Amino acid sequence: MSLDTTETVGNRLEEPFRPPRSKYVSPRAFVQFPAVEIVGLGIDLCEIERVEGMLAKYPRFPERIFTEHERAYASRFARPARRYAARFAGKEAVMKSLSTGWRRIRWRDVEITGGGAPRVNLTGTAQARAQALGVTKVLVTITHTDTTAMVLAVSLAE
């Protein structure tokens, strides 16, 4: 979509509109970006205490649900359940953004990376579902409180 910024007054052509320069408005605010389509949105909450209970009750829980990278990341922290809760919520949010649930996508086929801005790696059934929907990228954002982790996922197609 192109935005015509040229104005005509009578028969003469005026200068193109120039956004005002201000310390409050970034010049990048007026840059056009490539078009992307939002294919799906997903959001999920996970109680950290519940994950702590799962870790205590089922010692193999991390191996069944999380990738090796996710387990290594979580184990670096004093309270790994907080990181596991965020990754668990992230996996569910991504599955929702792909319009499916955990019964159709294997848990370890969705990986939420840590250390900086979180990224999503899809493999196996998750990757196949994303390709079927035309998804080229999945973005996630993660937040925590002392008791809860929340993740929002957006599946995009270019």
C-alpha positions as CSV (number, residue, x, y, z in Angstrom):
1,M,0.0,0.0,0.0
2,S,1.4,3.3,-1.0
3,L,0.6,6.5,0.8
4,D,0.3,9.6,-1.5
5,T,1.8,12.5,0.4
6,T,1.6,15.0,-2.4
7,E,-1.2,17.7,-2.2
8,T,-2.6,19.7,-5.0
9,V,-4.0,23.2,-4.5
10,G,-5.8,24.5,-7.5
11,N,-3.7,23.7,-10.5
12,R,-0.3,23.7,-8.8
13,L,1.5,20.8,-7.1
14,E,2.5,21.5,-3.5
15,E,5.6,20.0,-1.9
16,P,5.2,16.5,-0.4
17,F,4.2,16.3,3.2
18,R,7.2,16.1,5.5
19,P,6.5,14.9,9.0
20,P,7.7,17.4,11.6
21,R,11.1,16.8,13.2
22,S,10.7,16.5,16.9
23,K,12.6,15.0,19.7
24,Y,9.4,13.1,20.5
25,V,8.8,11.5,17.1
26,S,11.3,9.1,15.6
27,P,12.0,9.5,11.9
28,R,11.6,5.7,11.7
29,A,7.9,6.0,12.7
30,F,7.2,7.0,9.0
31,V,9.2,4.3,7.4
32,Q,7.2,1.7,5.4
33,F,7.9,-1.9,6.3
34,P,7.2,-5.0,4.1
35,A,3.7,-6.3,4.4
36,V,3.2,-9.3,6.7
37,E,0.1,-11.2,7.5
38,I,-0.8,-12.3,11.0
39,V,-1.8,-15.9,10.6
40,G,-2.5,-16.6,14.2
41,L,-2.2,-15.3,17.8
42,G,-1.7,-17.4,20.9
43,I,-1.5,-16.5,24.6
44,D,-0.9,-18.7,27.6
45,L,-0.4,-18.4,31.4
46,C,1.4,-20.9,33.5
47,E,1.6,-21.0,37.3
48,I,5.2,-21.4,38.4
49,E,4.2,-23.3,41.6
50,R,2.4,-25.9,39.4
51,V,5.5,-26.5,37.4
52,E,7.5,-26.8,40.6
53,G,5.1,-29.5,41.7
54,M,5.4,-31.3,38.3
55,L,9.2,-31.2,38.6
56,A,9.0,-32.7,42.1
57,K,6.4,-35.4,41.3
58,Y,7.7,-36.4,37.8
59,P,11.5,-36.3,37.5
60,R,11.3,-37.0,33.8
61,F,9.0,-34.1,33.1
62,P,11.7,-31.8,31.7
63,E,13.1,-34.5,29.4
64,R,9.6,-35.3,28.0
65,I,8.6,-31.7,27.4
66,F,11.7,-29.5,26.9
67,T,14.6,-29.7,24.4
68,E,18.1,-30.1,25.6
69,H,18.7,-26.4,25.0
70,E,15.7,-25.4,27.1
71,R,16.8,-27.7,29.9
72,A,20.3,-26.3,29.9
73,Y,19.0,-22.7,30.0
74,A,16.6,-23.3,32.9
75,S,19.2,-25.2,34.9
76,R,21.5,-22.2,35.0
77,F,19.1,-20.4,37.4
78,A,18.4,-20.7,41.1
79,R,14.7,-21.2,40.4
80,P,14.5,-23.2,37.2
81,A,10.8,-23.7,37.5
82,R,10.3,-20.1,36.6
83,R,12.1,-20.6,33.3
84,Y,10.4,-23.9,32.7
85,A,7.0,-22.3,33.3
86,A,7.8,-19.6,30.7
87,R,8.9,-22.2,28.1
88,F,5.8,-24.3,28.8
89,A,3.5,-21.3,28.4
90,G,5.5,-20.4,25.3
91,K,5.0,-23.8,23.7
92,E,1.2,-23.6,24.3
93,A,1.0,-20.1,23.0
94,V,2.9,-21.1,19.8
95,M,0.6,-24.1,19.3
96,K,-2.4,-21.8,19.7
97,S,-1.0,-19.4,17.2
98,L,-0.7,-22.3,14.8
99,S,-4.4,-23.1,15.3
100,T,-3.8,-26.4,16.9
101,G,-3.1,-27.9,20.3
102,W,-0.6,-30.2,22.1
103,R,-2.4,-33.3,20.8
104,R,-1.3,-32.5,17.2
105,I,2.2,-31.1,17.9
106,R,4.9,-32.7,19.9
107,W,6.1,-30.6,22.9
108,R,9.8,-30.8,21.9
109,D,9.0,-29.7,18.3
110,V,8.5,-26.2,19.7
111,E,11.6,-24.7,21.2
112,I,11.7,-21.3,23.0
113,T,15.3,-20.1,23.2
114,G,16.6,-17.9,26.1
115,G,19.3,-15.4,26.7
116,G,18.2,-12.1,25.2
117,A,15.1,-11.7,23.1
118,P,13.3,-15.1,23.0
119,R,13.2,-16.9,19.6
120,V,11.1,-19.8,18.4
121,N,12.6,-22.8,16.6
122,L,10.1,-25.2,15.0
123,T,10.9,-28.8,14.0
124,G,8.9,-31.9,13.1
125,T,5.2,-31.6,13.5
126,A,5.3,-27.9,14.4
127,Q,7.3,-27.1,11.4
128,A,5.0,-29.1,9.1
129,R,1.9,-27.3,10.5
130,A,3.6,-23.9,10.1
131,Q,4.4,-24.7,6.5
132,A,0.9,-25.8,5.8
133,L,-0.4,-22.4,7.1
134,G,2.3,-20.4,5.2
135,V,3.9,-19.3,8.5
136,T,7.4,-17.9,7.9
137,K,8.1,-16.6,11.4
138,V,6.8,-16.9,15.0
139,L,7.4,-14.1,17.4
140,V,7.0,-14.5,21.2
141,T,7.2,-12.2,24.2
142,I,7.6,-13.5,27.7
143,T,6.8,-11.9,31.1
144,H,6.8,-13.2,34.7
145,T,5.5,-12.3,38.1
146,D,6.5,-14.1,41.2
147,T,3.8,-16.7,40.7
148,T,3.0,-16.7,36.9
149,A,4.6,-16.7,33.5
150,M,2.8,-15.4,30.5
151,V,3.7,-15.7,26.8
152,L,2.1,-14.1,23.7
153,A,2.9,-15.7,20.3
154,V,2.2,-14.3,16.9
155,S,2.6,-16.4,13.7
156,L,3.4,-14.4,10.6
157,A,3.4,-15.0,6.9
158,E,5.2,-12.7,4.4
